[in-house]
Amino acid sequence: MTRRPTEAASATALRAPAPGWALTADVVVVGSGVAGLTVALRCAAAGAKVTVVTKARLDDGSTRWAQGGIAAALGEGDTPGQHLDDTLVAGVGLCDEQAVRTLVTEGPDAVRRLIATGARFDADDTTGEILLTREGGHHRRRIAHAGGDATGAEISRALVEAVRAAGIDTVENALVLDLLKDASGRASGVTLHVMGEGQHDGVGAVRADAVVLATGGMGQVFSATTNPAVSTGDGVALALRAGAEVSDIEFVQFHPTVLWLGPEAEGQQPLVSEAVRGEGAYLVDADGVRFMRGQHELAELAPRDIVAKGIMRRMQEQGAEHMYLDARHFGARMWEQRFPTILAACRAHGIDPVTEPIPVAPAAHYASGGVRTDLHGRTTVPGLYACGEVACTGVHGANRLASNSLLEGLVFAERIADDITARPVPEATPTPAPPAGGPLLAPEARYAIQRIMTGGAGVLRSAESLARAAAELDTVRYDAVEALRRDGKTAEPGVDTWEATNLLLVARVLVAAALRREETRGCHWREDRPDRDDTGWRRHLLTTLRPDGSLDIRTTDSEAFSSPSPQPTPRPETEPRP
């Protein structure tokens, strides 16, 4: 029987020292990828005082790792309607059509504004037209790219330069801790910890009338991921502790083609972009057989969930640890010009894609779910917004279409900025002191959580594996809570312990939702429930955190992603209380 502890202190805050310094702004943006910096620039252009808080350096967000590109109906003969259709198919019945329509209709102009900001996409030497490629799930060439396979790095460069030129205040190397609220429950800033010495250090606060989460993903909840080490689910965990709803958290996309570095490889793994398949590479087994043929009309260019499942099935059938991506027919010139980053990464690990197939296997890549928002990025907590990978706008459904992520961050960031700057400044009310935080986990718990999640909630899941993972995660939590209750002892506050504690909370929500969803849909693959069940499960799971640390899980009545409300009224399906 699973042990369920009673929290010795509130689960609605991380245990941390009181803030020793404070800044004031109209808007605080947490994160420095395409979503966060676009919000910051647009708010600042409207006259708002903006502070950007980022966990590493300003140019070190998740955006810079994006290889493939940004999807938009920019090419001749392409239309937003065709982009809409491809996105809805990839989302397997759970996309919010209104959100997708917003994305694809506003997307082309948003990309043009990004170009005006300074982003330089690859273009035809003669005509100057943007070069477009194709990726999985797209029926047309609509992926704009830069530097061959360094699109994210170019977008990040342009936005960082624009932010610096605009004189926007930034706080780098800062881990956000918790949301501050005023007496009415409205967001009024964040607490944060600045790592190292500088203008600010230690725990402080940024007080602001609007808070925007753009913290990226949570890939570090698994042992192997394409995400950088800073992607520890901090934004989702903060939102949960603040009382916000999260949705579709069970839908974690595992990228099909991640460079396989061996069975013991952990941490961030090199991605082999979908654009490589878009340009004609194909998947083969050790015998050279193209096993994706016959599994989908698009073969290697099927949506990512289908390709990942196809690879996993072939690996199971053959008892293999990986498959291969063969692009030897590209030749050296194409590899060097179109995919220089991937070529260098492969060669750094002793593999030359010019002369040999690339060993690949799926790894955690992108969270399709996150903090639930409406079409203006508003969460269920007044004054708190979310955009980018940390958010769940309803665009991705059960599986994100390739290269829609940068576009989503761009489009919804602009909408958030417009909403913030169009609203009157709320009347300030006193901000009560944050509650005493719950127990913190020791740094080494991070690796235990990653092993639990990889074994029980990875690409292949079942009721048995998920129940085992839930029990093991409960034990990790129980031991920490009991130590605090019994002995008054907990891990010392610090970046490693805060990250591990965030990872545990995100992992618990993911496993609980995956266990609840008794079907296979998109990137949620249940071996014991192999079929899609539209009658019972064409709906969303919404999760909130109770003050005692238990989870409250509800379902919506349909796939429609109605506007969040501070007092949602879906049908309750609550987790047992401790």
Secondary structure as UniProt FT lines:
FT   TURN            11..12
FT   STRAND          22..30
FT   HELIX           34..45
FT   TURN            46..47
FT   STRAND          50..53
FT   TURN            58..59
FT   HELIX           62..65
FT   STRAND          70..71
FT   TURN            76..77
FT   HELIX           80..90
FT   TURN            91..93
FT   HELIX           97..117
FT   TURN            125..127
FT   STRAND          132..133
FT   TURN            136..137
FT   STRAND          143..144
FT   TURN            147..149
FT   HELIX           151..165
FT   TURN            166..167
FT   STRAND          169..171
FT   STRAND          174..181
FT   TURN            183..184
FT   STRAND          187..194
FT   STRAND          202..213
FT   HELIX           219..221
FT   STRAND          224..225
FT   TURN            229..230
FT   HELIX           234..242
FT   STRAND          246..247
FT   TURN            249..250
FT   STRAND          252..259
FT   TURN            263..264
FT   STRAND          267..268
FT   HELIX           274..278
FT   TURN            279..280
FT   STRAND          282..284
FT   TURN            286..287
FT   TURN            291..295
FT   TURN            297..298
FT   HELIX           299..301
FT   HELIX           304..318
FT   STRAND          323..326
FT   HELIX           328..330
FT   HELIX           331..338
FT   HELIX           340..348
FT   TURN            349..350
FT   TURN            353..355
FT   STRAND          358..367
FT   STRAND          370..372
FT   TURN            375..376
FT   TURN            382..383
FT   STRAND          384..386
FT   HELIX           388..390
FT   STRAND          391..392
FT   TURN            397..398
FT   TURN            402..403
FT   HELIX           404..422
FT   TURN            443..444
FT   HELIX           445..456
FT   HELIX           463..487
FT   HELIX           495..516
FT   TURN            522..523
FT   TURN            527..528
FT   HELIX           534..537
FT   STRAND          541..545
FT   TURN            547..548
FT   STRAND          551..555
FT   STRAND          571..572
//
